[in-house]
């Protein structure tokens, strides 16, 4: 098959990458407003990728990337039912009892949202941290529902998408999911529906060996310069745990938090 007299590139093995998206990037290949994009910020040695769903400009955390359009479309379907879990920091007060009501779904400005699992984690000054889990992923769902509850979101981090976790991936870095693990996590139904193919070779074999059994590449130093997709060598300042930022990303509650009690009004932090 040719297009404009040129042969189409051969299809390669279905691959998936986990990307820790920073705030301040749009999830698109080109932005008419000239804002920096996720794809311009990726290392230059990756294949052409598309995102599975999107994260807003000011949302950070786990973004799934793949070279397989069929897989991306399948995983974005509500019928797939994969849980997307977020950690939300919001200004205001809320109780666990009010959050529990979201399990029955909620309607906001004429838009109906399905069942939502929300757990009040802790308070931090004038803010609260909430773990928020959804399956539909409608546009700005988390922010809209939080606003409906009287909460103003000021930080939003996606920590998981289905079986894939953000874990310890450093902000701005990418990790590939091993083919065998990807095949197992997708399962036969999703793999068949999406047309995923794990038998094809990659276009750039690793040292002549099959990618499934090849050793992982050594991670770059945190302060090492990287090449973006335009070939520029850039140094990315990544936020580590020294200022507590990654602690906020990974922190999990040990004991369910029931909310603030008898707290006197105070100035915003």
N, C-alpha and C positions, 0 to 999 in steps of 0.2 A: 504494500500500500504506500502511495506517495502523495504528498501535498505540495503543490507548486513545483513539481518535479523532484522534490527531495523526499527520500524515504523517511517514514515515521520512525522515531526511536523505538527500539525493541522494549517490550515491557520487562520490568525487572521484578524481583521478589518483593512481596508486600512487606513494608517496613514501617515501624512506628518509633517516634522519638518523644521523650518527655522533656519539656522545656519549662524552666522556671522564669516566667515572664515578669519583668520589672514593671512598675508603674511608668507611665509616660510613653507607652508604645501603642500604636493602633494595630489591630489584627487584620491586616490587609496587605496586599502586595504593592499597592501604590495608594497614596493619600492625596486627594485634590488640594488639601490645605497645606501640604508639604510637611506634615508632622512625621517624626521617625516611626518606622514600622517594625513589626516583629521580624519580618523576613530580611530586611536590610541589616538587622542586628545579629543574625545567625552566622556561625562560622562559615567560611567560604567553601569548605570541602564537603558540604552536605549535598545530597541530591535535591532536585526541585521538590518542595514540600507544600502541602496545603494544611490548614488547621482543621481540627475536628471541633466544630463550634467556634465561639469567639470569647474573648475577654475584653471588657471595656477598657478604654484608655487608662483609667485610674484604678483598674482592678489588676491585682498581681496573683502570682501563684502558678498552678499547674495548667499548662496548655499542651494538649496532645497534637502532634504533627505526624503526617503520614505522606507517603508517595502514592497512595492508592485512593483515587477518588471514590470508588465504590465503597470502600470501607468507611471513609469519612461520611458519606451520605447515610449509610446504614446506622452508624453509631449516633448520628444526630437525630434519628427518628425517635419520637416519644415511645413507640412500641418496644424499642430496645430496652427501655426501663432501667438504664444504668443510673445509679445514684451519684449526684454531684454534691460534694460536701465543701462547705465554705466556713472560714472563721471570719466573723464580722465584729468590728469595733464600731459602736454607735454612741452618739451623744443622747443621753436621756435615761429615764428609769423604765423598768419593765419587770414583771414577775413571771415566774415559771408557769403559773396558772394561766396567764394570758397567752403565753407561747404555746401551751398545750392545745389551745383552741384551734391552732393552725392545722392540726392533724385532720380536721374536717374540711380543709380547704377554705379559701377566702376569695371574695370578689372585691377588686379595687378598680374604681373608675370604669366599671363595665367589663373589666377583664377578669375571668375566673381562673384562679390558680388551684391546682390539685393539692393533695395532702402534703404537708410540710412538716418535717421533724426539726424542732428547734429546741436547743438546750442552753439555758443561761449558765454561763461558765464562771464569770467573776466580774467584779466591778473594778474600775481603774479611774480614780478621780471622778469626774463627771461623766465618764463613759462606762459602757458595759461591753463585755465580750460574749458573743453568742455563737454557738456551732449550729449551722443552718444547712439542712440537707434537702435537696429537691430532686425530682426526676424529670420534670418537663423542660426546664431551662428556657422559659420564655424571656423575651427581651427585657432586661433590667428587672427581672423578677425579684431578686433579693432586695434591691434598693426600694422598689415600689411597695413591697409588703412591709418593710421596715418603716417607711414613711407613713403607711397606713396605721401603724402601731404608735406613731408619734416619736419615732427614733430617726435620727439623722446619721446615716452611715458616713464615717470618715476614714475607714480602712476596710478593704474587702480582699480576702485571700482565698483562692481555691486550693484546697489541700488534697482533694482526690477526685477522680473521675472514673466511676466504675471500680474495677479492681486495681487501678493504677494510682500510686501514691506520690505526692510531692517529696516526702521523706527529707533526706539531707542534700538534695540537689541545690547547689549554690545559685543564688540569684543571677540570671543571665546565662547560665550554663545549660547544656543539652546532654541527655543520656539516651542511647538507643536501647530499646527493649529487645532482648535476645529473641531470635525467631521461634525457638522452641517454646519459650515462655509466652510469647505473643499468641501463638497458635493455641496453647492450652487455655489462656485467659479468655480468648474470644469464644472458644467453644465451637462445636460443629455447626450449630444453627446460624450463628452470626457469620462465621467464615463462609458458609455456603450462600447465605443471602447476599453477602457483599461481593462474592466472587474472588475473595482473597486467595492468593497463590503463594505458597511457601516453598515450592520446588524450583522455581526459576532462580537463576544466578543473579547476584548483584552486578552492576556495571563495573564496579571497581572491587574485585576480590581482595581480601585481606591476606597478603603474602601467599597467594595461590591456594589458600585453604577456604573451606566452606565457612561462611560467616557464623553458622550455628555453633561450630566448635572452636572458632578462633578466640584467642584470649582477648580480654578487654584492653582497650587502649589506656595508657596511663593518663590520669587526669592532669590538666595543665595546672601550674601554680596559680594561686588566687590572683596574684598581681601580674601574671604574664600577659603580654599584649596578644590580641587575637586579630585575625583577618576577617573583615565583614564581607558581605556578598559582592561589594564593589572593589575588593582587593585592597582596601585601606587597612593599615595596621593601626589598631586602636587599643588603648588601655582602658579597661572597664573597672571602675571602682565598685567592687561588690560588697554588699553589707554583710558582715559576719555576725557571729553571736556575741561579739564583745560589747555591742551596744544594746543587746537584747532583742534586736529585730527578728533574727531567726528563731529565738525562743518564742516569740509571738506566733510565728508561722507553725511551729511544731508542737506547741504546748497542748496537752490534753488534760481535761479535768479529772481529778481522782475521785472527788466527791461531788454529787450534783449540788449546784448552788441554787438556793431558793430565792435570792433577791435581796435587795436592800431593805432594812427595817428601821423605822424610826430615825431616819437620817435627816438632819437639819439641812435646809437649803444652804448652798455654798457657791462661790464663784466658779466659773468654768475653768478647767485646767488647760 
